[in-house]
Amino acid sequence: MPASAASGHPAADLHDSPTGRAIQAAARQAQRARRAETVRLRQRAALLELLVQTMADLHISMAELNAARKAMAPTWRGHEDVGG
């Protein structure tokens, strides 16, 4: 008999208990969150690379980009809390 069963607390019981299932669910959710963040960071890097390349191809200066950002500022203010 395994030591855990001899002590009256088999490891299998933890996985079948509500607490054990909640712990497993939390672990899966944390893993999904880590994966989603990794994907988001990769997408962000790809977008920045595309932006840099497009700006170079179209000869868009930082001054022009900042002017466009300033012009869009009222539109962006409504979306500041979305997505971080």
N, CA, C and O atoms as a DFTB+ gen file, in Angstrom:
336 C
 N C O
     1  1       0.849      -1.184       0.000
     2  2       0.000       0.000       0.000
     3  2       0.890       1.241       0.000
     4  3       1.831       1.316       0.790
     5  1       0.612       2.227      -0.876
     6  2       1.421       3.448      -0.900
     7  2       1.296       4.218       0.409
     8  3       0.296       4.124       1.122
     9  1       2.326       4.970       0.695
    10  2       2.351       5.724       1.947
    11  2       1.175       6.682       2.044
    12  3       0.614       6.867       3.123
    13  1       0.796       7.292       0.926
    14  2      -0.317       8.238       0.971
    15  2      -1.622       7.546       1.330
    16  3      -2.454       8.113       2.038
    17  1      -1.805       6.312       0.840
    18  2      -3.020       5.581       1.163
    19  2      -2.990       5.125       2.615
    20  3      -4.020       5.116       3.289
    21  1      -1.809       4.749       3.097
    22  2      -1.682       4.299       4.480
    23  2      -1.974       5.425       5.456
    24  3      -2.459       5.179       6.561
    25  1      -1.687       6.648       5.062
    26  2      -1.924       7.778       5.956
    27  2      -3.381       8.219       5.940
    28  3      -3.782       9.094       6.707
    29  1      -4.171       7.604       5.057
    30  2      -5.576       7.968       4.984
    31  2      -5.861       9.116       4.029
    32  3      -7.001       9.574       3.946
    33  1      -4.847       9.593       3.302
    34  2      -5.004      10.693       2.347
    35  2      -4.420      10.308       0.996
    36  3      -3.376      10.838       0.615
    37  1      -5.053       9.410       0.265
    38  2      -4.510       9.028      -1.033
    39  2      -4.462      10.234      -1.970
    40  3      -5.347      11.089      -1.951
    41  1      -3.415      10.283      -2.785
    42  2      -3.255      11.392      -3.730
    43  2      -4.422      11.457      -4.703
    44  3      -4.832      12.542      -5.115
    45  1      -4.959      10.292      -5.073
    46  2      -6.081      10.265      -6.017
    47  2      -7.301      10.972      -5.447
    48  3      -8.059      11.587      -6.197
    49  1      -7.506      10.897      -4.137
    50  2      -8.659      11.561      -3.530
    51  2      -8.603      13.073      -3.698
    52  3      -9.638      13.722      -3.853
    53  1      -7.397      13.637      -3.668
    54  2      -7.259      15.089      -3.826
    55  2      -7.736      15.510      -5.207
    56  3      -8.413      16.529      -5.346
    57  1      -7.386      14.725      -6.240
    58  2      -7.781      15.079      -7.604
    59  2      -9.280      14.942      -7.818
    60  3      -9.854      15.625      -8.666
    61  1      -9.916      14.061      -7.053
    62  2     -11.352      13.855      -7.199
    63  2     -12.178      14.770      -6.302
    64  3     -13.396      14.857      -6.455
    65  1     -11.531      15.442      -5.382
    66  2     -12.267      16.307      -4.463
    67  2     -12.552      17.653      -5.123
    68  3     -11.866      18.028      -6.074
    69  1     -13.546      18.380      -4.636
    70  2     -13.811      19.719      -5.175
    71  2     -12.594      20.640      -5.071
    72  3     -12.329      21.437      -5.971
    73  1     -11.867      20.520      -3.973
    74  2     -10.670      21.353      -3.804
    75  2      -9.618      20.985      -4.842
    76  3      -9.002      21.860      -5.451
    77  1      -9.420      19.697      -5.038
    78  2      -8.438      19.239      -6.020
    79  2      -8.808      19.675      -7.426
    80  3      -7.950      20.107      -8.195
    81  1     -10.089      19.563      -7.760
    82  2     -10.533      20.001      -9.091
    83  2     -10.362      21.507      -9.244
    84  3      -9.993      21.986     -10.317
    85  1     -10.625      22.246      -8.190
    86  2     -10.460      23.704      -8.254
    87  2      -8.992      24.070      -8.442
    88  3      -8.667      24.990      -9.192
    89  1      -8.117      23.355      -7.766
    90  2      -6.672      23.613      -7.922
    91  2      -6.235      23.307      -9.348
    92  3      -5.495      24.079      -9.957
    93  1      -6.696      22.181      -9.875
    94  2      -6.354      21.825     -11.257
    95  2      -6.903      22.852     -12.244
    96  3      -6.217      23.233     -13.193
    97  1      -8.126      23.294     -12.025
    98  2      -8.731      24.289     -12.911
    99  2      -7.956      25.601     -12.854
   100  3      -7.738      26.242     -13.882
   101  1      -7.542      26.000     -11.658
   102  2      -6.760      27.233     -11.520
   103  2      -5.420      27.106     -12.228
   104  3      -4.956      28.055     -12.860
   105  1      -4.801      25.948     -12.127
   106  2      -3.519      25.721     -12.800
   107  2      -3.693      25.779     -14.317
   108  3      -2.865      26.361     -15.019
   109  1      -4.774      25.175     -14.822
   110  2      -5.024      25.232     -16.273
   111  2      -5.293      26.664     -16.716
   112  3      -4.813      27.086     -17.767
   113  1      -6.046      27.406     -15.934
   114  2      -6.338      28.796     -16.281
   115  2      -5.065      29.639     -16.282
   116  3      -4.881      30.483     -17.159
   117  1      -4.198      29.416     -15.316
   118  2      -2.929      30.150     -15.266
   119  2      -2.077      29.827     -16.491
   120  3      -1.444      30.716     -17.060
   121  1      -2.059      28.569     -16.894
   122  2      -1.299      28.174     -18.085
   123  2      -1.879      28.832     -19.332
   124  3      -1.134      29.315     -20.185
   125  1      -3.209      28.853     -19.442
   126  2      -3.844      29.522     -20.591
   127  2      -3.494      31.005     -20.606
   128  3      -3.218      31.566     -21.666
   129  1      -3.505      31.637     -19.448
   130  2      -3.179      33.066     -19.359
   131  2      -1.729      33.313     -19.785
   132  3      -1.441      34.288     -20.478
   133  1      -0.815      32.425     -19.368
   134  2       0.590      32.578     -19.774
   135  2       0.732      32.442     -21.280
   136  3       1.447      33.212     -21.921
   137  1       0.043      31.453     -21.839
   138  2       0.115      31.256     -23.296
   139  2      -0.474      32.444     -24.040
   140  3       0.092      32.895     -25.036
   141  1      -1.599      32.950     -23.567
   142  2      -2.233      34.102     -24.216
   143  2      -1.318      35.318     -24.167
   144  3      -1.223      36.062     -25.143
   145  1      -0.646      35.526     -23.045
   146  2       0.279      36.658     -22.929
   147  2       1.458      36.495     -23.880
   148  3       1.914      37.472     -24.475
   149  1       1.953      35.274     -24.026
   150  2       3.047      35.022     -24.968
   151  2       2.609      35.339     -26.387
   152  3       3.352      35.965     -27.143
   153  1       1.412      34.913     -26.751
   154  2       0.874      35.205     -28.084
   155  2       0.720      36.710     -28.273
   156  3       1.083      37.246     -29.320
   157  1       0.186      37.387     -27.267
   158  2      -0.002      38.837     -27.359
   159  2       1.337      39.547     -27.565
   160  3       1.431      40.467     -28.378
   161  1       2.348      39.134     -26.848
   162  2       3.662      39.763     -26.987
   163  2       4.258      39.516     -28.366
   164  3       4.885      40.405     -28.943
   165  1       4.065      38.306     -28.898
   166  2       4.554      38.014     -30.264
   167  2       3.816      38.852     -31.299
   168  3       4.424      39.377     -32.232
   169  1       2.500      38.975     -31.132
   170  2       1.713      39.781     -32.070
   171  2       2.127      41.245     -32.001
   172  3       2.215      41.925     -33.023
   173  1       2.380      41.722     -30.787
   174  2       2.813      43.109     -30.605
   175  2       4.145      43.348     -31.303
   176  3       4.322      44.361     -31.979
   177  1       5.086      42.414     -31.139
   178  2       6.392      42.540     -31.787
   179  2       6.240      42.531     -33.309
   180  3       6.895      43.308     -34.003
   181  1       5.375      41.651     -33.828
   182  2       5.151      41.586     -35.274
   183  2       4.522      42.881     -35.779
   184  3       4.886      43.371     -36.847
   185  1       3.590      43.430     -35.025
   186  2       2.955      44.684     -35.424
   187  2       3.970      45.830     -35.442
   188  3       3.984      46.644     -36.365
   189  1       4.807      45.882     -34.424
   190  2       5.830      46.940     -34.396
   191  2       6.793      46.802     -35.570
   192  3       7.186      47.796     -36.180
   193  1       7.171      45.566     -35.882
   194  2       8.056      45.346     -37.027
   195  2       7.387      45.810     -38.317
   196  3       8.019      46.457     -39.152
   197  1       6.112      45.481     -38.476
   198  2       5.362      45.915     -39.655
   199  2       5.263      47.434     -39.712
   200  3       5.406      48.028     -40.780
   201  1       5.020      48.060     -38.568
   202  2       4.931      49.518     -38.520
   203  2       6.249      50.157     -38.942
   204  3       6.263      51.092     -39.743
   205  1       7.350      49.654     -38.404
   206  2       8.662      50.199     -38.747
   207  2       8.929      50.043     -40.247
   208  3       9.376      50.984     -40.903
   209  1       8.651      48.848     -40.785
   210  2       8.896      48.604     -42.199
   211  2       8.012      49.497     -43.075
   212  3       8.477      50.050     -44.072
   213  1       6.749      49.633     -42.702
   214  2       5.828      50.472     -43.474
   215  2       6.249      51.934     -43.430
   216  3       6.222      52.632     -44.444
   217  1       6.641      52.388     -42.239
   218  2       7.101      53.775     -42.129
   219  2       8.328      54.008     -43.007
   220  3       8.445      55.049     -43.654
   221  1       9.226      53.054     -43.028
   222  2      10.428      53.187     -43.869
   223  2      10.054      53.166     -45.349
   224  3      10.536      53.992     -46.124
   225  1       9.196      52.223     -45.742
   226  2       8.805      52.103     -47.147
   227  2       8.090      53.349     -47.647
   228  3       8.292      53.768     -48.787
   229  1       7.261      53.938     -46.807
   230  2       6.463      55.095     -47.220
   231  2       7.073      56.428     -46.789
   232  3       6.461      57.483     -46.956
   233  1       8.279      56.369     -46.235
   234  2       8.999      57.573     -45.786
   235  2       8.154      58.401     -44.819
   236  3       8.029      59.616     -44.970
   237  1       7.584      57.733     -43.834
   238  2       6.795      58.405     -42.807
   239  2       7.733      58.727     -41.644
   240  3       8.365      57.835     -41.079
   241  1       7.812      59.988     -41.302
   242  2       8.704      60.400     -40.216
   243  2       8.010      60.230     -38.863
   244  3       6.791      60.082     -38.780
   245  1       8.816      60.256     -37.822
   246  2       8.251      60.200     -36.472
   247  2       7.381      61.431     -36.223
   248  3       6.368      61.345     -35.529
   249  1       7.769      62.567     -36.783
   250  2       6.963      63.776     -36.620
   251  2       5.568      63.570     -37.220
   252  3       4.567      63.976     -36.629
   253  1       5.511      62.937     -38.395
   254  2       4.212      62.654     -39.011
   255  2       3.413      61.654     -38.183
   256  3       2.204      61.806     -38.009
   257  1       4.089      60.640     -37.677
   258  2       3.415      59.643     -36.846
   259  2       2.861      60.294     -35.587
   260  3       1.713      60.050     -35.217
   261  1       3.666      61.118     -34.928
   262  2       3.206      61.792     -33.708
   263  2       2.054      62.751     -33.990
   264  3       1.135      62.873     -33.180
   265  1       2.098      63.433     -35.137
   266  2       0.991      64.320     -35.508
   267  2      -0.292      63.506     -35.710
   268  3      -1.374      63.922     -35.295
   269  1      -0.157      62.359     -36.342
   270  2      -1.330      61.499     -36.543
   271  2      -1.854      60.983     -35.205
   272  3      -3.064      60.928     -34.990
   273  1      -0.943      60.606     -34.308
   274  2      -1.361      60.157     -32.975
   275  2      -2.100      61.263     -32.248
   276  3      -3.128      61.021     -31.616
   277  1      -1.577      62.476     -32.338
   278  2      -2.216      63.609     -31.667
   279  2      -3.605      63.856     -32.247
   280  3      -4.546      64.154     -31.513
   281  1      -3.727      63.732     -33.558
   282  2      -5.030      63.932     -34.211
   283  2      -6.021      62.842     -33.799
   284  3      -7.225      63.086     -33.727
   285  1      -5.511      61.649     -33.532
   286  2      -6.370      60.530     -33.148
   287  2      -6.624      60.487     -31.647
   288  3      -7.463      59.702     -31.206
   289  1      -5.948      61.283     -30.857
   290  2      -6.025      61.220     -29.390
   291  2      -7.460      61.223     -28.861
   292  3      -7.774      60.408     -27.993
   293  1      -8.336      62.091     -29.336
   294  2      -9.716      62.044     -28.804
   295  2     -10.387      60.690     -29.054
   296  3     -11.164      60.230     -28.217
   297  1     -10.104      60.051     -30.174
   298  2     -10.666      58.741     -30.490
   299  2     -10.093      57.692     -29.557
   300  3     -10.825      56.834     -29.064
   301  1      -8.791      57.750     -29.307
   302  2      -8.120      56.750     -28.469
   303  2      -8.524      56.860     -27.014
   304  3      -8.543      55.851     -26.309
   305  1      -8.846      58.049     -26.543
   306  2      -9.179      58.221     -25.124
   307  2     -10.332      57.320     -24.696
   308  3     -10.382      56.867     -23.552
   309  1     -11.241      57.068     -25.602
   310  2     -12.375      56.212     -25.291
   311  2     -12.004      54.741     -25.195
   312  3     -12.807      53.932     -24.729
   313  1     -10.780      54.375     -25.636
   314  2     -10.370      52.978     -25.668
   315  2      -9.172      52.696     -24.776
   316  3      -8.575      51.625     -24.892
   317  1      -8.795      53.611     -23.892
   318  2      -7.605      53.441     -23.066
   319  2      -7.671      52.226     -22.174
   320  3      -6.653      51.566     -21.965
   321  1      -8.840      51.907     -21.639
   322  2      -8.965      50.805     -20.699
   323  2      -9.128      49.456     -21.380
   324  3      -9.126      48.424     -20.709
   325  1      -9.267      49.446     -22.692
   326  2      -9.482      48.197     -23.413
   327  2      -8.134      47.571     -23.715
   328  3      -7.296      48.190     -24.369
   329  1      -7.915      46.354     -23.248
   330  2      -6.726      45.608     -23.586
   331  2      -5.449      46.048     -22.936
   332  3      -4.388      45.546     -23.306
   333  1      -5.484      46.948     -21.999
   334  2      -4.282      47.320     -21.271
   335  2      -3.589      48.444     -21.860
   336  3      -2.554      48.869     -21.347
